Amino acid sequence: MVEKLDQIEEVKKLDPKDMYSAVYNLPEQIEKAAEVAYKAEIKNISDKIDKVLVLGMGGSAIGGDVLQSVLFKEAKFPVFVNRDYDLPNWVDERTLVFAVSYSGHTVETVNSAKLSYSRGASVVAVTSGGVLKEFAKEKNLTLVEIPGGMAPRAAIGYVTIPSFAILERLGLISPKRKDIEETVSYLKKKREEFKIEVPTEQNVAKKVAKMMFKHIPVIYAVEEKWKVAAYRWKCQINENSKYPAFYHFFPELNHNEIMAWEAVDDVIKPLTLIFLYTSLEGEMKIRVEFMQEKISARGVPIFLWQAEGNNPLTQFFSLTYLGDFATVYLAYLADKDPFSIGYINELKLRIGQALS
Ligand SMILES: O=P(O)(O)OC[C@H]1O[C@H](O)[C@H](O)[C@@H](O)[C@@H]1O
């Protein structure tokens, strides 16, 4: 029997806006993001920065989480992410703020960017246009203008890479060009394994999609630092595949969520579990093996995915690129368009109408 995902022409009809190509072309997107960000004119940034705040929502905010995780072992300053209309009280003239909105129209981000500016913070806008671009121009702010026309979640390279490049150019972090190049070559290699032309038998992305199909995926990151990768998987499953999904991270989940796996069979049965890890050593190895033993005894399908790469940026993308492909394939299996976001648009419309 021919696998549904191997009937390429048929399943791609479910993807008229071509989310698949956006995923496939991520390496080129990262190259372009770096080109734009290393060239952007730096303006009006204080030389007394002592903390960094990333403003954004959804797919754009995840870029902030990536910055925080990747700089975990490096930055001498705190990196925070804010997903709100409002700002924490500590934002001041020593704060470097990245206002990231792919479209430039997201109200929460635009509002908190304006508030940051009024507090005297140094604001860098990362956007393809919209109100945020206008604001940056009006106030003569540093603007990293990224190409538009994609779904923000597919623009993960555009919304992630600029903050690294700007921090490097300000002398606040070490050079990142080599890490970016390593990431690009990793992704170029992996897409040849995950692409739609590779049949299910040899294609781990299609196999993971099949494992998630008609199940509820739970994604565990084996380190708090990598919860961003588990969250990215969850959001991609939600938005691309129109599926529920949940995530958590070690070691915290061993202090609470572990108990949920003692639930009755009817509750456990629909679940499927994915572990994302960089290495398994010492106490963490015991924790993960314990969970695997208990959960597989309940009949839950389990999949483990290990990061590759010699730097944290490549590690992040190596943990999530598989998920980007697998969630598009899950959409095809579920007969959903991976691009469409019906309820999100309906809600935005309702809020707009209520406020007009
Ligand atoms: O990046 P922005 O244009 O600000 O959009 C932020 C978010 O808006 C919407 O809700 C989209 O569905 C999300 O995928 C997106 O990430």
The ligand as an ORCA input file, in Angstrom:
! r2SCAN-3c Opt
* xyz 0 1
  O       4.952     38.264     14.124
  P       3.696     39.015     14.152
  O       3.321     39.513     12.815
  O       3.728     40.086     15.200
  O       2.588     38.002     14.564
  C       2.491     37.416     15.824
  C       1.543     36.230     15.776
  O       0.316     36.677     15.208
  C      -0.681     35.719     14.869
  O      -1.440     35.385     15.980
  C      -0.131     34.541     14.135
  O      -1.026     33.567     13.878
  C       1.068     33.982     14.844
  O       1.609     32.892     14.121
  C       2.070     35.100     14.935
  O       3.272     34.614     15.385
*
